[in-house]
Amino acid sequence: MSKREITRADILPLAEYAKKRVDLRREIVAKKKRRRMEVGPAATFYFECYETMLQQVQEMLYIEKGGEAQIADELDAYNPLIPDGTELIATVMFEIDDPVRRARFLARLGDVEHHAFIRLGADIVRGKPEQDQERTNEAGKASSVHFIHFAFDAAQIRAFRSETQIIVGFDHPEYSHMAVMSEAVRQELAGDFA
């Protein structure tokens, strides 16, 4: 069963992390590949877990070198993105290289974070955005990064673990795309449930 919270005891000392960094990053890249889905031409869902968030915390500490004082802030920022056993949590990125095209695209996607879903047969699990900050500005422009929680009930968890076809998508008027979750991704994410 996956761990649900990063504690201070889980953090490697900076010197130790530096020695293991290349191998740890290689391992997490392989794990992230099994937790990734493209939805439409511009959106990618990266489903988070204890291991991906621990690596993120370690990287932030390594890059910023804020020491002990930085650790509490990183834990406060990243622990809410670890599934609690009844949910999946995705970092959703809208990835468009051209800055002009990206700005025009995001200007049409206001509130897209409220239009994400996971469909299990006829049942739909609606995404709820992380409440850390507003992801759509006053002008209606969406952020290129969103953190979205998908809360499942017991029957939905059973359906997710079964052979049910799983669809991940958006029903936003300007971005209505869906993708079928591969069996490899489904099996990996099934471990996020208690």
Rosetta constraint file for C-alpha pairs under 8 A:
AtomPair CA 1 CA 191 HARMONIC 6.78 0.50
AtomPair CA 1 CA 192 HARMONIC 7.65 0.50
AtomPair CA 1 CA 194 HARMONIC 6.82 0.50
AtomPair CA 2 CA 49 HARMONIC 7.85 0.50
AtomPair CA 2 CA 50 HARMONIC 6.86 0.50
AtomPair CA 2 CA 191 HARMONIC 6.90 0.50
AtomPair CA 2 CA 192 HARMONIC 6.36 0.50
AtomPair CA 3 CA 50 HARMONIC 5.90 0.50
AtomPair CA 4 CA 50 HARMONIC 6.20 0.50
AtomPair CA 4 CA 82 HARMONIC 6.01 0.50
AtomPair CA 4 CA 83 HARMONIC 6.51 0.50
AtomPair CA 4 CA 84 HARMONIC 5.77 0.50
AtomPair CA 4 CA 85 HARMONIC 7.61 0.50
AtomPair CA 5 CA 50 HARMONIC 6.80 0.50
AtomPair CA 5 CA 79 HARMONIC 5.82 0.50
AtomPair CA 5 CA 82 HARMONIC 6.82 0.50
AtomPair CA 6 CA 10 HARMONIC 6.18 0.50
AtomPair CA 6 CA 11 HARMONIC 7.96 0.50
AtomPair CA 6 CA 50 HARMONIC 7.11 0.50
AtomPair CA 6 CA 54 HARMONIC 6.61 0.50
AtomPair CA 6 CA 75 HARMONIC 6.74 0.50
AtomPair CA 6 CA 79 HARMONIC 6.34 0.50
AtomPair CA 7 CA 11 HARMONIC 7.21 0.50
AtomPair CA 7 CA 75 HARMONIC 7.42 0.50
AtomPair CA 8 CA 71 HARMONIC 7.49 0.50
AtomPair CA 10 CA 54 HARMONIC 7.99 0.50
AtomPair CA 11 CA 54 HARMONIC 7.75 0.50
AtomPair CA 11 CA 58 HARMONIC 6.86 0.50
AtomPair CA 12 CA 16 HARMONIC 6.22 0.50
AtomPair CA 12 CA 17 HARMONIC 5.65 0.50
AtomPair CA 12 CA 58 HARMONIC 7.46 0.50
AtomPair CA 13 CA 17 HARMONIC 6.12 0.50
AtomPair CA 14 CA 18 HARMONIC 6.07 0.50
AtomPair CA 14 CA 61 HARMONIC 7.59 0.50
AtomPair CA 14 CA 62 HARMONIC 6.40 0.50
AtomPair CA 15 CA 19 HARMONIC 6.52 0.50
AtomPair CA 16 CA 20 HARMONIC 6.49 0.50
AtomPair CA 17 CA 21 HARMONIC 5.50 0.50
AtomPair CA 17 CA 58 HARMONIC 7.51 0.50
AtomPair CA 17 CA 62 HARMONIC 7.91 0.50
AtomPair CA 18 CA 62 HARMONIC 7.60 0.50
AtomPair CA 20 CA 24 HARMONIC 6.02 0.50
AtomPair CA 21 CA 25 HARMONIC 5.92 0.50
AtomPair CA 22 CA 26 HARMONIC 6.24 0.50
AtomPair CA 23 CA 27 HARMONIC 6.27 0.50
AtomPair CA 24 CA 28 HARMONIC 6.23 0.50
AtomPair CA 24 CA 55 HARMONIC 7.85 0.50
AtomPair CA 25 CA 29 HARMONIC 6.07 0.50
AtomPair CA 25 CA 55 HARMONIC 7.64 0.50
AtomPair CA 26 CA 30 HARMONIC 6.45 0.50
AtomPair CA 27 CA 31 HARMONIC 6.39 0.50
AtomPair CA 28 CA 32 HARMONIC 5.96 0.50
AtomPair CA 28 CA 51 HARMONIC 7.40 0.50
AtomPair CA 28 CA 52 HARMONIC 6.63 0.50
AtomPair CA 28 CA 55 HARMONIC 7.39 0.50
AtomPair CA 29 CA 33 HARMONIC 6.30 0.50
AtomPair CA 30 CA 34 HARMONIC 6.92 0.50
AtomPair CA 31 CA 35 HARMONIC 6.67 0.50
AtomPair CA 32 CA 36 HARMONIC 6.22 0.50
AtomPair CA 32 CA 46 HARMONIC 7.21 0.50
AtomPair CA 32 CA 47 HARMONIC 7.88 0.50
AtomPair CA 32 CA 52 HARMONIC 7.38 0.50
AtomPair CA 34 CA 184 HARMONIC 6.56 0.50
AtomPair CA 34 CA 185 HARMONIC 5.24 0.50
AtomPair CA 34 CA 188 HARMONIC 6.45 0.50
AtomPair CA 35 CA 46 HARMONIC 5.94 0.50
AtomPair CA 35 CA 47 HARMONIC 5.27 0.50
AtomPair CA 35 CA 48 HARMONIC 7.49 0.50
AtomPair CA 35 CA 185 HARMONIC 5.60 0.50
AtomPair CA 35 CA 188 HARMONIC 6.73 0.50
AtomPair CA 35 CA 189 HARMONIC 6.83 0.50
AtomPair CA 36 CA 44 HARMONIC 6.98 0.50
AtomPair CA 36 CA 45 HARMONIC 5.63 0.50
AtomPair CA 36 CA 46 HARMONIC 4.69 0.50
AtomPair CA 36 CA 47 HARMONIC 6.32 0.50
AtomPair CA 36 CA 185 HARMONIC 7.26 0.50
AtomPair CA 37 CA 44 HARMONIC 5.61 0.50
AtomPair CA 37 CA 45 HARMONIC 5.09 0.50
AtomPair CA 37 CA 46 HARMONIC 6.71 0.50
AtomPair CA 37 CA 179 HARMONIC 7.88 0.50
AtomPair CA 37 CA 181 HARMONIC 7.16 0.50
AtomPair CA 38 CA 42 HARMONIC 7.72 0.50
AtomPair CA 38 CA 43 HARMONIC 5.88 0.50
AtomPair CA 38 CA 44 HARMONIC 4.33 0.50
AtomPair CA 38 CA 45 HARMONIC 6.23 0.50
AtomPair CA 38 CA 179 HARMONIC 7.22 0.50
AtomPair CA 39 CA 43 HARMONIC 5.24 0.50
AtomPair CA 39 CA 44 HARMONIC 5.87 0.50
AtomPair CA 39 CA 45 HARMONIC 7.32 0.50
AtomPair CA 39 CA 168 HARMONIC 7.15 0.50
AtomPair CA 39 CA 169 HARMONIC 6.26 0.50
AtomPair CA 39 CA 177 HARMONIC 6.20 0.50
AtomPair CA 39 CA 178 HARMONIC 5.62 0.50
AtomPair CA 39 CA 179 HARMONIC 5.38 0.50
AtomPair CA 40 CA 177 HARMONIC 5.10 0.50
AtomPair CA 40 CA 178 HARMONIC 6.45 0.50
AtomPair CA 40 CA 179 HARMONIC 7.26 0.50
AtomPair CA 42 CA 93 HARMONIC 7.92 0.50
AtomPair CA 42 CA 94 HARMONIC 5.18 0.50
AtomPair CA 42 CA 95 HARMONIC 5.33 0.50
AtomPair CA 42 CA 96 HARMONIC 6.43 0.50
AtomPair CA 43 CA 92 HARMONIC 6.63 0.50
AtomPair CA 43 CA 93 HARMONIC 5.54 0.50
AtomPair CA 43 CA 94 HARMONIC 4.48 0.50
AtomPair CA 43 CA 95 HARMONIC 6.32 0.50
AtomPair CA 44 CA 92 HARMONIC 5.62 0.50
AtomPair CA 44 CA 93 HARMONIC 5.34 0.50
AtomPair CA 44 CA 94 HARMONIC 6.58 0.50
AtomPair CA 44 CA 95 HARMONIC 7.55 0.50
AtomPair CA 45 CA 90 HARMONIC 5.77 0.50
AtomPair CA 45 CA 91 HARMONIC 5.89 0.50
AtomPair CA 45 CA 92 HARMONIC 4.57 0.50
AtomPair CA 45 CA 93 HARMONIC 6.68 0.50
AtomPair CA 46 CA 90 HARMONIC 5.24 0.50
AtomPair CA 46 CA 91 HARMONIC 5.09 0.50
AtomPair CA 46 CA 92 HARMONIC 6.20 0.50
AtomPair CA 47 CA 88 HARMONIC 6.88 0.50
AtomPair CA 47 CA 89 HARMONIC 5.63 0.50
AtomPair CA 47 CA 90 HARMONIC 4.16 0.50
AtomPair CA 47 CA 91 HARMONIC 6.31 0.50
AtomPair CA 47 CA 189 HARMONIC 7.70 0.50
AtomPair CA 48 CA 52 HARMONIC 5.89 0.50
AtomPair CA 48 CA 53 HARMONIC 6.84 0.50
AtomPair CA 48 CA 81 HARMONIC 6.63 0.50
AtomPair CA 48 CA 82 HARMONIC 6.30 0.50
AtomPair CA 48 CA 83 HARMONIC 7.38 0.50
AtomPair CA 48 CA 88 HARMONIC 7.57 0.50
AtomPair CA 48 CA 89 HARMONIC 5.69 0.50
AtomPair CA 48 CA 90 HARMONIC 5.69 0.50
AtomPair CA 48 CA 91 HARMONIC 6.97 0.50
AtomPair CA 49 CA 53 HARMONIC 6.22 0.50
AtomPair CA 49 CA 81 HARMONIC 7.33 0.50
AtomPair CA 49 CA 82 HARMONIC 4.95 0.50
AtomPair CA 49 CA 83 HARMONIC 6.14 0.50
AtomPair CA 49 CA 89 HARMONIC 7.76 0.50
AtomPair CA 49 CA 192 HARMONIC 7.10 0.50
AtomPair CA 50 CA 54 HARMONIC 5.99 0.50
AtomPair CA 50 CA 82 HARMONIC 5.46 0.50
AtomPair CA 50 CA 83 HARMONIC 7.70 0.50
AtomPair CA 51 CA 55 HARMONIC 6.18 0.50
AtomPair CA 52 CA 56 HARMONIC 6.25 0.50
AtomPair CA 53 CA 57 HARMONIC 6.17 0.50
AtomPair CA 53 CA 78 HARMONIC 6.07 0.50
AtomPair CA 53 CA 79 HARMONIC 7.32 0.50
AtomPair CA 53 CA 81 HARMONIC 7.28 0.50
AtomPair CA 53 CA 82 HARMONIC 6.95 0.50
AtomPair CA 54 CA 58 HARMONIC 6.15 0.50
AtomPair CA 55 CA 59 HARMONIC 6.06 0.50
AtomPair CA 56 CA 60 HARMONIC 6.17 0.50
AtomPair CA 56 CA 78 HARMONIC 7.93 0.50
AtomPair CA 57 CA 61 HARMONIC 6.25 0.50
AtomPair CA 57 CA 74 HARMONIC 5.95 0.50
AtomPair CA 57 CA 75 HARMONIC 7.21 0.50
AtomPair CA 57 CA 78 HARMONIC 7.17 0.50
AtomPair CA 58 CA 62 HARMONIC 6.06 0.50
AtomPair CA 59 CA 63 HARMONIC 5.97 0.50
AtomPair CA 60 CA 64 HARMONIC 5.80 0.50
AtomPair CA 60 CA 65 HARMONIC 7.74 0.50
AtomPair CA 60 CA 74 HARMONIC 7.68 0.50
AtomPair CA 61 CA 65 HARMONIC 5.20 0.50
AtomPair CA 61 CA 66 HARMONIC 6.26 0.50
AtomPair CA 61 CA 67 HARMONIC 6.92 0.50
AtomPair CA 61 CA 70 HARMONIC 7.14 0.50
AtomPair CA 61 CA 71 HARMONIC 7.30 0.50
AtomPair CA 66 CA 70 HARMONIC 4.98 0.50
AtomPair CA 66 CA 71 HARMONIC 7.82 0.50
AtomPair CA 67 CA 71 HARMONIC 6.94 0.50
AtomPair CA 68 CA 72 HARMONIC 7.80 0.50
AtomPair CA 69 CA 73 HARMONIC 7.84 0.50
AtomPair CA 70 CA 74 HARMONIC 6.38 0.50
AtomPair CA 71 CA 75 HARMONIC 6.21 0.50
AtomPair CA 72 CA 76 HARMONIC 6.13 0.50
AtomPair CA 73 CA 77 HARMONIC 6.15 0.50
AtomPair CA 74 CA 78 HARMONIC 6.07 0.50
AtomPair CA 75 CA 79 HARMONIC 5.52 0.50
AtomPair CA 76 CA 80 HARMONIC 7.27 0.50
AtomPair CA 78 CA 82 HARMONIC 7.29 0.50
AtomPair CA 81 CA 89 HARMONIC 6.27 0.50
AtomPair CA 81 CA 90 HARMONIC 8.00 0.50
AtomPair CA 81 CA 147 HARMONIC 7.68 0.50
AtomPair CA 82 CA 89 HARMONIC 6.98 0.50
AtomPair CA 83 CA 87 HARMONIC 5.50 0.50
AtomPair CA 83 CA 88 HARMONIC 5.62 0.50
AtomPair CA 83 CA 89 HARMONIC 5.97 0.50
AtomPair CA 83 CA 192 HARMONIC 6.42 0.50
AtomPair CA 83 CA 193 HARMONIC 7.83 0.50
AtomPair CA 84 CA 192 HARMONIC 7.87 0.50
AtomPair CA 84 CA 193 HARMONIC 7.66 0.50
AtomPair CA 84 CA 194 HARMONIC 7.97 0.50
AtomPair CA 85 CA 192 HARMONIC 5.83 0.50
AtomPair CA 85 CA 193 HARMONIC 4.19 0.50
AtomPair CA 85 CA 194 HARMONIC 4.40 0.50
AtomPair CA 86 CA 151 HARMONIC 6.07 0.50
AtomPair CA 86 CA 152 HARMONIC 5.55 0.50
AtomPair CA 86 CA 153 HARMONIC 6.94 0.50
AtomPair CA 86 CA 154 HARMONIC 7.92 0.50
AtomPair CA 86 CA 157 HARMONIC 7.58 0.50
AtomPair CA 86 CA 192 HARMONIC 7.83 0.50
AtomPair CA 86 CA 193 HARMONIC 5.49 0.50
AtomPair CA 86 CA 194 HARMONIC 6.69 0.50
AtomPair CA 87 CA 149 HARMONIC 6.72 0.50
AtomPair CA 87 CA 150 HARMONIC 5.33 0.50
AtomPair CA 87 CA 151 HARMONIC 4.37 0.50
AtomPair CA 87 CA 152 HARMONIC 5.51 0.50
AtomPair CA 87 CA 192 HARMONIC 7.43 0.50
AtomPair CA 87 CA 193 HARMONIC 6.78 0.50
AtomPair CA 88 CA 149 HARMONIC 5.99 0.50
AtomPair CA 88 CA 150 HARMONIC 5.17 0.50
AtomPair CA 88 CA 151 HARMONIC 6.74 0.50
AtomPair CA 88 CA 189 HARMONIC 7.61 0.50
AtomPair CA 88 CA 192 HARMONIC 6.92 0.50
AtomPair CA 88 CA 193 HARMONIC 8.00 0.50
AtomPair CA 89 CA 147 HARMONIC 7.09 0.50
AtomPair CA 89 CA 148 HARMONIC 5.63 0.50
AtomPair CA 89 CA 149 HARMONIC 4.49 0.50
AtomPair CA 89 CA 150 HARMONIC 6.13 0.50
AtomPair CA 90 CA 146 HARMONIC 7.99 0.50
AtomPair CA 90 CA 147 HARMONIC 5.75 0.50
AtomPair CA 90 CA 148 HARMONIC 5.27 0.50
AtomPair CA 90 CA 149 HARMONIC 6.57 0.50
AtomPair CA 91 CA 145 HARMONIC 6.89 0.50
AtomPair CA 91 CA 146 HARMONIC 5.67 0.50
AtomPair CA 91 CA 147 HARMONIC 4.59 0.50
AtomPair CA 91 CA 148 HARMONIC 6.45 0.50
AtomPair CA 92 CA 145 HARMONIC 5.69 0.50
AtomPair CA 92 CA 146 HARMONIC 5.01 0.50
AtomPair CA 92 CA 147 HARMONIC 6.20 0.50
AtomPair CA 92 CA 148 HARMONIC 7.27 0.50
AtomPair CA 93 CA 144 HARMONIC 5.59 0.50
AtomPair CA 93 CA 145 HARMONIC 4.62 0.50
AtomPair CA 93 CA 146 HARMONIC 6.49 0.50
AtomPair CA 94 CA 144 HARMONIC 4.93 0.50
AtomPair CA 94 CA 145 HARMONIC 6.54 0.50
AtomPair CA 95 CA 102 HARMONIC 7.86 0.50
AtomPair CA 95 CA 144 HARMONIC 7.13 0.50
AtomPair CA 96 CA 101 HARMONIC 7.29 0.50
AtomPair CA 96 CA 102 HARMONIC 5.38 0.50
AtomPair CA 97 CA 102 HARMONIC 7.08 0.50
AtomPair CA 98 CA 102 HARMONIC 5.96 0.50
AtomPair CA 99 CA 103 HARMONIC 6.08 0.50
AtomPair CA 100 CA 104 HARMONIC 6.40 0.50
AtomPair CA 101 CA 105 HARMONIC 6.07 0.50
AtomPair CA 102 CA 106 HARMONIC 6.07 0.50
AtomPair CA 103 CA 107 HARMONIC 6.06 0.50
AtomPair CA 104 CA 108 HARMONIC 6.90 0.50
AtomPair CA 105 CA 109 HARMONIC 6.91 0.50
AtomPair CA 106 CA 110 HARMONIC 7.32 0.50
AtomPair CA 106 CA 141 HARMONIC 5.48 0.50
AtomPair CA 106 CA 142 HARMONIC 5.14 0.50
AtomPair CA 106 CA 143 HARMONIC 6.87 0.50
AtomPair CA 106 CA 144 HARMONIC 7.05 0.50
AtomPair CA 107 CA 139 HARMONIC 7.87 0.50
AtomPair CA 107 CA 140 HARMONIC 6.28 0.50
AtomPair CA 107 CA 141 HARMONIC 4.04 0.50
AtomPair CA 107 CA 142 HARMONIC 6.28 0.50
AtomPair CA 108 CA 140 HARMONIC 7.21 0.50
AtomPair CA 108 CA 141 HARMONIC 6.44 0.50
AtomPair CA 108 CA 142 HARMONIC 7.60 0.50
AtomPair CA 108 CA 174 HARMONIC 6.54 0.50
AtomPair CA 109 CA 140 HARMONIC 7.24 0.50
AtomPair CA 109 CA 141 HARMONIC 6.21 0.50
AtomPair CA 109 CA 142 HARMONIC 5.39 0.50
AtomPair CA 109 CA 172 HARMONIC 7.61 0.50
AtomPair CA 109 CA 174 HARMONIC 6.33 0.50
AtomPair CA 109 CA 175 HARMONIC 7.29 0.50
AtomPair CA 110 CA 136 HARMONIC 5.48 0.50
AtomPair CA 110 CA 137 HARMONIC 7.72 0.50
AtomPair CA 110 CA 140 HARMONIC 4.53 0.50
AtomPair CA 110 CA 141 HARMONIC 5.08 0.50
AtomPair CA 110 CA 142 HARMONIC 4.78 0.50
AtomPair CA 111 CA 115 HARMONIC 7.27 0.50
AtomPair CA 111 CA 135 HARMONIC 7.57 0.50
AtomPair CA 111 CA 136 HARMONIC 5.88 0.50
AtomPair CA 111 CA 140 HARMONIC 7.49 0.50
AtomPair CA 111 CA 142 HARMONIC 6.65 0.50
AtomPair CA 112 CA 116 HARMONIC 7.11 0.50
AtomPair CA 112 CA 142 HARMONIC 7.06 0.50
AtomPair CA 112 CA 170 HARMONIC 7.60 0.50
AtomPair CA 112 CA 172 HARMONIC 5.95 0.50
AtomPair CA 112 CA 175 HARMONIC 7.91 0.50
AtomPair CA 113 CA 127 HARMONIC 7.53 0.50
AtomPair CA 113 CA 128 HARMONIC 7.28 0.50
AtomPair CA 113 CA 129 HARMONIC 5.90 0.50
AtomPair CA 113 CA 135 HARMONIC 7.54 0.50
AtomPair CA 113 CA 146 HARMONIC 6.58 0.50
AtomPair CA 113 CA 148 HARMONIC 7.04 0.50
AtomPair CA 114 CA 127 HARMONIC 6.53 0.50
AtomPair CA 114 CA 128 HARMONIC 6.29 0.50
AtomPair CA 114 CA 129 HARMONIC 6.75 0.50
AtomPair CA 115 CA 126 HARMONIC 7.49 0.50
AtomPair CA 115 CA 127 HARMONIC 7.08 0.50
AtomPair CA 115 CA 170 HARMONIC 5.26 0.50
AtomPair CA 115 CA 171 HARMONIC 5.36 0.50
AtomPair CA 115 CA 172 HARMONIC 5.46 0.50
AtomPair CA 116 CA 126 HARMONIC 6.24 0.50
AtomPair CA 116 CA 127 HARMONIC 5.19 0.50
AtomPair CA 116 CA 128 HARMONIC 7.98 0.50
AtomPair CA 116 CA 148 HARMONIC 7.96 0.50
AtomPair CA 116 CA 168 HARMONIC 7.67 0.50
AtomPair CA 116 CA 169 HARMONIC 5.73 0.50
AtomPair CA 116 CA 170 HARMONIC 4.46 0.50
AtomPair CA 116 CA 171 HARMONIC 6.75 0.50
AtomPair CA 117 CA 124 HARMONIC 6.56 0.50
AtomPair CA 117 CA 125 HARMONIC 5.58 0.50
AtomPair CA 117 CA 126 HARMONIC 4.51 0.50
AtomPair CA 117 CA 127 HARMONIC 5.38 0.50
AtomPair CA 117 CA 150 HARMONIC 7.68 0.50
AtomPair CA 117 CA 168 HARMONIC 5.91 0.50
AtomPair CA 117 CA 169 HARMONIC 5.48 0.50
AtomPair CA 117 CA 170 HARMONIC 6.12 0.50
AtomPair CA 117 CA 171 HARMONIC 7.90 0.50
AtomPair CA 118 CA 124 HARMONIC 5.79 0.50
AtomPair CA 118 CA 125 HARMONIC 5.11 0.50
AtomPair CA 118 CA 126 HARMONIC 6.58 0.50
AtomPair CA 118 CA 127 HARMONIC 7.69 0.50
AtomPair CA 118 CA 150 HARMONIC 7.66 0.50
AtomPair CA 118 CA 166 HARMONIC 6.89 0.50
AtomPair CA 118 CA 167 HARMONIC 5.63 0.50
AtomPair CA 118 CA 168 HARMONIC 4.53 0.50
AtomPair CA 118 CA 169 HARMONIC 6.50 0.50
AtomPair CA 119 CA 123 HARMONIC 5.66 0.50
AtomPair CA 119 CA 124 HARMONIC 4.36 0.50
AtomPair CA 119 CA 125 HARMONIC 6.17 0.50
AtomPair CA 119 CA 166 HARMONIC 5.65 0.50
AtomPair CA 119 CA 167 HARMONIC 4.97 0.50
AtomPair CA 119 CA 168 HARMONIC 6.38 0.50
AtomPair CA 120 CA 124 HARMONIC 6.19 0.50
AtomPair CA 120 CA 125 HARMONIC 7.87 0.50
AtomPair CA 120 CA 156 HARMONIC 7.36 0.50
AtomPair CA 120 CA 159 HARMONIC 6.67 0.50
AtomPair CA 120 CA 160 HARMONIC 6.68 0.50
AtomPair CA 120 CA 164 HARMONIC 6.28 0.50
AtomPair CA 120 CA 165 HARMONIC 6.23 0.50
AtomPair CA 120 CA 166 HARMONIC 4.96 0.50
AtomPair CA 120 CA 167 HARMONIC 6.74 0.50
AtomPair CA 121 CA 164 HARMONIC 6.19 0.50
AtomPair CA 121 CA 165 HARMONIC 6.17 0.50
AtomPair CA 121 CA 166 HARMONIC 6.90 0.50
AtomPair CA 123 CA 156 HARMONIC 7.76 0.50
AtomPair CA 125 CA 150 HARMONIC 6.28 0.50
AtomPair CA 125 CA 151 HARMONIC 6.93 0.50
AtomPair CA 125 CA 152 HARMONIC 6.75 0.50
AtomPair CA 126 CA 150 HARMONIC 6.23 0.50
AtomPair CA 126 CA 151 HARMONIC 7.78 0.50
AtomPair CA 127 CA 148 HARMONIC 5.76 0.50
AtomPair CA 127 CA 149 HARMONIC 5.41 0.50
AtomPair CA 127 CA 150 HARMONIC 4.71 0.50
AtomPair CA 127 CA 151 HARMONIC 7.50 0.50
AtomPair CA 128 CA 148 HARMONIC 5.45 0.50
AtomPair CA 128 CA 149 HARMONIC 5.12 0.50
AtomPair CA 128 CA 150 HARMONIC 6.44 0.50
AtomPair CA 129 CA 146 HARMONIC 7.10 0.50
AtomPair CA 129 CA 147 HARMONIC 5.75 0.50
AtomPair CA 129 CA 148 HARMONIC 4.34 0.50
AtomPair CA 129 CA 149 HARMONIC 6.08 0.50
AtomPair CA 130 CA 146 HARMONIC 7.78 0.50
AtomPair CA 130 CA 147 HARMONIC 5.35 0.50
AtomPair CA 130 CA 148 HARMONIC 5.71 0.50
AtomPair CA 130 CA 149 HARMONIC 6.72 0.50
AtomPair CA 135 CA 142 HARMONIC 5.90 0.50
AtomPair CA 135 CA 143 HARMONIC 5.28 0.50
AtomPair CA 135 CA 145 HARMONIC 7.91 0.50
AtomPair CA 135 CA 146 HARMONIC 6.83 0.50
AtomPair CA 136 CA 140 HARMONIC 5.77 0.50
AtomPair CA 136 CA 141 HARMONIC 5.44 0.50
AtomPair CA 136 CA 142 HARMONIC 4.36 0.50
AtomPair CA 136 CA 143 HARMONIC 6.09 0.50
AtomPair CA 137 CA 141 HARMONIC 5.47 0.50
AtomPair CA 137 CA 142 HARMONIC 6.60 0.50
AtomPair CA 152 CA 156 HARMONIC 5.58 0.50
AtomPair CA 152 CA 157 HARMONIC 6.05 0.50
AtomPair CA 153 CA 157 HARMONIC 6.26 0.50
AtomPair CA 154 CA 158 HARMONIC 6.33 0.50
AtomPair CA 155 CA 159 HARMONIC 6.22 0.50
AtomPair CA 156 CA 160 HARMONIC 6.03 0.50
AtomPair CA 157 CA 161 HARMONIC 6.24 0.50
AtomPair CA 157 CA 193 HARMONIC 7.25 0.50
AtomPair CA 158 CA 162 HARMONIC 6.26 0.50
AtomPair CA 159 CA 163 HARMONIC 7.49 0.50
AtomPair CA 159 CA 164 HARMONIC 6.10 0.50
AtomPair CA 160 CA 164 HARMONIC 6.53 0.50
AtomPair CA 160 CA 166 HARMONIC 7.31 0.50
AtomPair CA 160 CA 186 HARMONIC 7.52 0.50
AtomPair CA 160 CA 190 HARMONIC 7.04 0.50
AtomPair CA 161 CA 186 HARMONIC 7.62 0.50
AtomPair CA 161 CA 187 HARMONIC 7.53 0.50
AtomPair CA 161 CA 190 HARMONIC 5.93 0.50
AtomPair CA 165 CA 180 HARMONIC 7.21 0.50
AtomPair CA 165 CA 181 HARMONIC 7.51 0.50
AtomPair CA 166 CA 180 HARMONIC 5.87 0.50
AtomPair CA 166 CA 181 HARMONIC 5.50 0.50
AtomPair CA 166 CA 186 HARMONIC 7.99 0.50
AtomPair CA 167 CA 178 HARMONIC 6.44 0.50
AtomPair CA 167 CA 179 HARMONIC 5.57 0.50
AtomPair CA 167 CA 180 HARMONIC 4.57 0.50
AtomPair CA 167 CA 181 HARMONIC 5.86 0.50
AtomPair CA 168 CA 178 HARMONIC 5.56 0.50
AtomPair CA 168 CA 179 HARMONIC 5.47 0.50
AtomPair CA 168 CA 180 HARMONIC 6.45 0.50
AtomPair CA 168 CA 181 HARMONIC 6.80 0.50
AtomPair CA 169 CA 176 HARMONIC 7.29 0.50
AtomPair CA 169 CA 177 HARMONIC 5.51 0.50
AtomPair CA 169 CA 178 HARMONIC 4.01 0.50
AtomPair CA 169 CA 179 HARMONIC 6.29 0.50
AtomPair CA 170 CA 175 HARMONIC 6.49 0.50
AtomPair CA 170 CA 176 HARMONIC 5.16 0.50
AtomPair CA 170 CA 177 HARMONIC 5.54 0.50
AtomPair CA 170 CA 178 HARMONIC 6.44 0.50
AtomPair CA 171 CA 175 HARMONIC 6.68 0.50
AtomPair CA 171 CA 176 HARMONIC 4.62 0.50
AtomPair CA 171 CA 177 HARMONIC 7.00 0.50
AtomPair CA 172 CA 176 HARMONIC 5.33 0.50
AtomPair CA 181 CA 185 HARMONIC 6.44 0.50
AtomPair CA 181 CA 186 HARMONIC 6.45 0.50
AtomPair CA 182 CA 186 HARMONIC 6.22 0.50
AtomPair CA 183 CA 187 HARMONIC 6.10 0.50
AtomPair CA 184 CA 188 HARMONIC 6.28 0.50
AtomPair CA 185 CA 189 HARMONIC 6.10 0.50
AtomPair CA 186 CA 190 HARMONIC 5.99 0.50
AtomPair CA 187 CA 191 HARMONIC 7.11 0.50
AtomPair CA 188 CA 192 HARMONIC 7.85 0.50
AtomPair CA 189 CA 193 HARMONIC 7.77 0.50
